[in-house]
Amino acid sequence: MGSIIRSFIILIFFHFSFSLAFGDSFEKSWFKGEIVLTDGNILKGKINYNINTKIVRLKTGSKVKAFTPYSVSYFTFFDQIKEKERVFTSQNFIEKIGLVNSTFLELLIDGPIVVLRDGEYVSFNTQTSHHDGAFKAFYYVNVNEKIYIVKDFKKDVMPFMISYESKINSFIQEQRINLTKPNHQILLIDYFNHLVDPEYQWIGRNTDLD
């Protein structure tokens, strides 16, 4: 995990958005996991994360503590709903007015090109005081420890894959990759990472973005 955290020092990010059902069940559920604080302390217990407020809560016995990105290095838990381990890292963004804004980003792919996700619910039911399921997701990448804002995947991300252009183009044709779809874009990045790093653990189509 140390190498993952070090690779997040500087983010290169592109941002896409589409509907994704994290669902109220995610914010209301508690999962077994751990929180690693910025001082190195590791806390274990049941974890609940609210993606809108960026607050992660830890339950140990009858005690519940809440943490913000400012005091957490990262946290991880096994999501029984999606049946997978999930990792969220704390990241700092410097705003135009000079203030540092911290947030949690979910690690989706860790490799030569790192892919992370953030998001927020954009619709709220005032009658039930619950989110109605409409979710807007944002995606980020880390490439060569340099910062890029990428709005067009084909124009701004594909050039990073130029060294494997022939294989990438063949993969696009064989897998019928649609470069306008975030799940297809991430699948292509995953394949590229597999080509670059022999030790990279290729996830293939095992993503939750469909």
C-alpha positions as CSV (number, residue, x, y, z in Angstrom):
1,M,0.0,0.0,0.0
2,G,3.0,2.3,0.6
3,S,3.8,2.4,-3.1
4,I,0.2,3.3,-3.9
5,I,0.2,6.2,-1.5
6,R,3.5,7.5,-2.8
7,S,2.2,7.4,-6.4
8,F,-0.7,9.7,-5.4
9,I,1.5,12.7,-4.4
10,I,0.7,14.4,-7.7
11,L,-2.4,13.7,-9.7
12,I,-3.0,14.0,-13.4
13,F,-6.6,14.0,-13.9
14,F,-9.3,13.8,-16.5
15,H,-12.9,14.1,-15.6
16,F,-15.8,12.3,-17.0
17,S,-19.4,12.1,-15.6
18,F,-22.1,9.6,-15.9
19,S,-24.9,8.0,-13.8
20,L,-23.6,5.4,-11.3
21,A,-25.6,3.7,-8.7
22,F,-23.6,3.8,-5.5
23,G,-27.1,3.8,-3.9
24,D,-28.3,4.8,-0.5
25,S,-27.5,1.2,0.6
26,F,-23.8,2.1,0.3
27,E,-24.0,5.1,2.6
28,K,-26.2,3.3,5.1
29,S,-24.1,0.1,5.3
30,W,-21.1,-0.7,7.5
31,F,-18.2,-2.8,6.2
32,K,-15.3,-4.5,7.9
33,G,-12.1,-2.5,7.2
34,E,-9.4,-0.2,8.5
35,I,-8.5,3.5,8.5
36,V,-4.8,4.6,8.3
37,L,-4.4,8.0,9.8
38,T,-1.8,10.6,8.7
39,D,0.2,10.0,11.9
40,G,0.5,6.3,10.9
41,N,-2.0,4.9,13.4
42,I,-4.2,2.1,12.0
43,L,-7.8,1.8,13.3
44,K,-9.8,-1.3,12.6
45,G,-13.6,-1.9,12.8
46,K,-16.7,-1.4,10.8
47,I,-16.6,1.4,8.2
48,N,-19.3,3.7,6.8
49,Y,-18.5,6.3,4.1
50,N,-20.6,9.2,3.0
51,I,-19.4,10.3,-0.4
52,N,-21.2,13.6,-0.4
53,T,-19.9,14.9,2.9
54,K,-16.5,13.1,2.5
55,I,-16.7,11.8,6.0
56,V,-15.7,8.2,7.0
57,R,-17.0,6.7,10.2
58,L,-15.5,3.9,12.2
59,K,-17.5,1.7,14.6
60,T,-15.7,-0.3,17.2
61,G,-18.1,-1.9,19.6
62,S,-20.6,0.8,20.6
63,K,-18.3,3.7,19.8
64,V,-18.4,5.6,16.6
65,K,-15.8,8.1,15.4
66,A,-15.9,10.3,12.4
67,F,-12.9,11.3,10.3
68,T,-12.3,13.8,7.4
69,P,-9.7,13.6,4.6
70,Y,-7.4,16.0,6.7
71,S,-6.7,13.3,9.3
72,V,-6.8,10.2,7.1
73,S,-4.1,8.9,4.8
74,Y,-6.4,6.2,3.3
75,F,-9.0,3.7,4.3
76,T,-10.0,0.4,2.9
77,F,-12.9,-2.1,3.4
78,F,-14.5,-5.1,1.9
79,D,-17.7,-4.1,0.2
80,Q,-20.1,-7.0,0.6
81,I,-22.6,-5.3,-1.9
82,K,-20.0,-5.3,-4.7
83,E,-18.0,-8.2,-3.3
84,K,-14.7,-6.5,-3.6
85,E,-12.0,-4.7,-1.6
86,R,-12.2,-0.9,-2.0
87,V,-9.5,1.7,-1.3
88,F,-10.0,5.4,-0.8
89,T,-7.1,7.8,-0.5
90,S,-6.9,11.3,0.9
91,Q,-5.8,13.9,-1.7
92,N,-5.2,17.7,-1.5
93,F,-6.2,20.1,-4.2
94,I,-5.0,23.8,-4.1
95,E,-7.9,26.1,-4.9
96,K,-7.5,29.3,-6.9
97,I,-7.9,31.4,-3.7
98,G,-4.9,29.5,-2.2
99,L,-6.7,27.3,0.3
100,V,-6.0,23.5,0.3
101,N,-9.1,21.4,-0.1
102,S,-8.9,17.7,0.9
103,T,-11.1,15.0,-0.4
104,F,-11.2,11.2,-0.7
105,L,-10.7,9.5,-4.1
106,E,-11.4,5.9,-4.7
107,L,-8.5,3.8,-6.3
108,L,-9.8,1.9,-9.3
109,I,-6.5,1.0,-11.1
110,D,-3.0,1.2,-9.7
111,G,-0.3,1.0,-12.5
112,P,1.6,3.1,-15.0
113,I,-1.6,5.1,-15.4
114,V,-3.5,5.3,-12.1
115,V,-7.2,5.7,-12.3
116,L,-9.3,7.2,-9.4
117,R,-12.9,8.1,-8.9
118,D,-14.8,10.8,-7.0
119,G,-18.4,11.9,-7.2
120,E,-21.5,13.3,-5.6
121,Y,-25.2,12.8,-5.5
122,V,-26.9,15.5,-7.6
123,S,-30.5,14.8,-6.7
124,F,-32.1,14.8,-3.3
125,N,-35.6,13.8,-2.2
126,T,-36.7,16.4,0.4
127,Q,-39.8,14.4,1.3
128,T,-37.8,11.3,2.5
129,S,-34.5,13.2,3.2
130,H,-32.6,10.6,1.1
131,H,-30.7,10.6,-2.1
132,D,-32.8,9.3,-5.0
133,G,-29.9,7.4,-6.6
134,A,-28.8,10.0,-9.2
135,F,-25.0,10.1,-8.9
136,K,-22.4,12.0,-10.9
137,A,-19.0,10.4,-11.0
138,F,-15.6,12.1,-11.8
139,Y,-12.5,10.2,-12.9
140,Y,-8.9,11.1,-12.4
141,V,-5.6,9.7,-13.7
142,N,-2.0,9.9,-12.6
143,V,0.7,9.7,-15.3
144,N,4.4,10.2,-14.9
145,E,3.9,12.4,-11.8
146,K,2.9,15.4,-13.9
147,I,-0.4,17.3,-13.8
148,Y,-2.7,17.4,-16.8
149,I,-6.4,18.3,-17.1
150,V,-7.8,16.1,-19.8
151,K,-11.2,16.7,-21.2
152,D,-11.0,14.7,-24.4
153,F,-9.8,11.1,-23.8
154,K,-8.7,10.5,-27.4
155,K,-6.8,13.7,-27.6
156,D,-5.3,14.0,-24.1
157,V,-4.9,10.4,-22.9
158,M,-4.2,8.3,-26.0
159,P,-0.9,10.0,-26.7
160,F,0.4,8.4,-23.5
161,M,-0.1,5.0,-25.2
162,I,1.7,5.9,-28.4
163,S,4.5,3.4,-27.7
164,Y,2.0,0.6,-28.1
165,E,-0.1,2.1,-30.8
166,S,-0.4,-1.0,-32.9
167,K,-1.5,-3.2,-30.1
168,I,-3.8,-0.6,-28.7
169,N,-5.5,-0.1,-32.0
170,S,-5.9,-3.9,-32.4
171,F,-7.4,-4.1,-28.9
172,I,-9.8,-1.3,-29.7
173,Q,-11.1,-3.1,-32.8
174,E,-11.2,-6.6,-31.2
175,Q,-12.9,-5.5,-28.1
176,R,-15.1,-2.9,-29.8
177,I,-13.9,-0.2,-27.5
178,N,-16.0,3.0,-27.5
179,L,-13.7,5.8,-26.5
180,T,-16.6,8.0,-25.4
181,K,-17.6,5.6,-22.6
182,P,-15.8,5.8,-19.3
183,N,-15.9,2.0,-18.6
184,H,-14.4,1.4,-22.1
185,Q,-11.7,4.1,-21.5
186,I,-10.7,2.5,-18.2
187,L,-10.6,-0.9,-19.8
188,L,-8.2,0.4,-22.4
189,I,-6.0,2.0,-19.7
190,D,-6.0,-1.3,-17.9
191,Y,-4.8,-3.1,-21.0
192,F,-2.1,-0.5,-21.6
193,N,-0.8,-0.9,-18.0
194,H,-0.7,-4.6,-18.7
195,L,1.5,-4.1,-21.7
196,V,3.8,-1.6,-20.0
197,D,4.3,-3.5,-16.7
198,P,4.7,-7.3,-16.7
199,E,3.9,-7.4,-13.0
200,Y,0.8,-5.3,-13.3
201,Q,-2.3,-7.2,-12.1
202,W,-4.6,-6.9,-15.1
203,I,-8.2,-6.6,-14.0
204,G,-9.6,-7.1,-17.5
205,R,-13.3,-6.6,-17.5
206,N,-13.6,-6.9,-13.8
207,T,-14.7,-3.3,-13.2
208,D,-17.9,-1.9,-11.7
209,L,-18.4,0.7,-14.3
210,D,-20.8,-1.0,-16.7
